Amino acid sequence: MQQAKQLSTVKRPVQPAQPVRETRPEIQKARRLKKLKLITIAMTCFALSLVVVAQYSALVVMNYNLSEARAELSSIRASTREYEVKAAQLGAVNRIDQIAREELGMVEPEMGQLIFINASQGDR
């Protein structure tokens, strides 16, 4: 223990650590490398932000096209309903009978003009 005390109390000359000095070209090279890294990072961030903006603009265009398609679809459905109602009105038996009598001058056939045919089960 006493030896450890003596070793710790012995005064030795302490030499300051000498900093490693870089030469001028090495410093400039390191600075250029740092600038290059910074520029590369900035350009990469800029490119990625352009990609994000392009994606969002494409999304906006698609939503616009989708809303136009939905509006056109609802218009087509409305006109389809109108045509179905019109077809039902034009195809009504009463209307056809009225046109046949009034415009075309058709009359109901008399009893002697009708021929009834009975079909047997085997003909089918």
C-alpha positions in Angstrom: 0.0 0.0 0.0 2.8 2.3 0.8 4.3 1.6 -2.5 1.2 2.7 -4.2 1.2 5.9 -2.2 4.7 6.6 -3.2 4.0 6.0 -6.8 1.1 8.3 -6.7 3.0 11.0 -5.0 6.0 10.8 -7.2 6.0 13.9 -9.4 6.6 13.1 -13.0 6.8 15.7 -15.7 3.7 15.7 -17.7 4.0 16.4 -21.3 1.1 18.0 -23.0 -0.4 16.0 -25.8 0.6 17.5 -29.1 -2.4 18.1 -31.4 -2.1 16.5 -34.7 -1.9 19.4 -37.1 -3.4 18.8 -40.5 -1.8 20.4 -43.5 -3.7 23.0 -45.4 -4.6 20.8 -48.4 -6.0 18.1 -46.0 -8.2 20.7 -44.3 -9.5 22.0 -47.6 -10.2 18.4 -48.8 -12.2 17.7 -45.6 -14.2 20.9 -46.0 -14.9 20.0 -49.6 -16.0 16.6 -48.6 -18.4 18.0 -45.9 -19.8 20.5 -48.4 -20.3 17.7 -51.0 -22.1 15.6 -48.4 -24.3 18.5 -47.4 -25.2 19.3 -51.0 -25.9 15.7 -51.7 -28.3 15.5 -48.7 -30.0 18.7 -49.7 -30.5 17.5 -53.3 -31.8 14.2 -52.1 -34.3 15.9 -49.8 -35.3 18.2 -52.7 -35.8 15.3 -55.1 -37.9 13.4 -52.5 -40.0 16.4 -51.8 -40.7 16.7 -55.6 -41.8 13.1 -55.6 -44.2 13.7 -52.8 -45.6 16.8 -54.4 -46.0 14.9 -57.7 -47.9 12.1 -55.9 -50.3 14.5 -54.3 -50.9 16.3 -57.5 -51.6 13.0 -59.3 -54.0 12.2 -56.4 -55.8 15.5 -56.9 -56.2 14.9 -60.6 -57.6 11.4 -60.0 -60.1 12.7 -57.5 -61.2 15.4 -59.9 -61.6 12.8 -62.7 -63.5 10.5 -60.3 -65.9 13.3 -59.3 -66.5 14.0 -63.0 -67.2 10.3 -63.7 -69.6 10.1 -60.7 -71.5 13.2 -62.0 -71.7 11.7 -65.5 -72.8 8.3 -64.0 -75.6 9.9 -62.0 -76.7 11.8 -65.2 -76.7 8.6 -67.2 -78.7 6.8 -64.5 -81.3 9.6 -64.4 -81.7 9.5 -68.2 -81.9 5.7 -68.1 -84.8 6.0 -65.6 -86.5 8.5 -67.9 -86.2 6.2 -70.8 -87.5 3.2 -68.8 -90.6 5.2 -67.8 -91.1 6.4 -71.4 -90.7 2.8 -72.7 -93.2 1.6 -70.1 -95.7 4.3 -71.2 -95.2 3.6 -74.9 -95.5 -0.1 -74.4 -98.7 0.0 -72.4 -101.4 -2.2 -74.0 -104.1 0.5 -73.7 -101.9 3.0 -75.6 -101.1 0.5 -78.3 -104.8 -0.4 -78.7 -105.7 3.3 -78.9 -103.1 4.0 -81.6 -104.2 0.9 -83.6 -107.8 2.0 -83.6 -107.4 5.7 -84.0 -104.3 6.2 -86.2 -104.1 3.0 -88.1 -107.9 2.4 -88.4 -107.7 -1.2 -87.2 -110.9 -2.9 -85.8 -111.5 -6.0 -83.7 -111.8 -9.1 -85.8 -115.3 -10.7 -86.1 -115.9 -14.2 -84.9 -115.7 -15.7 -88.3 -112.3 -14.3 -88.9 -110.7 -16.0 -85.9 -109.3 -19.5 -86.1 -108.5 -21.3 -82.8 -105.8 -23.9 -82.9 -105.3 -26.4 -80.1 -101.8 -27.6 -79.6 -101.2 -31.1 -78.1 -98.6 -31.9 -75.5 -96.4 -33.9 -78.0 -95.9 -30.8 -80.3 -93.8 -29.0 -77.7 
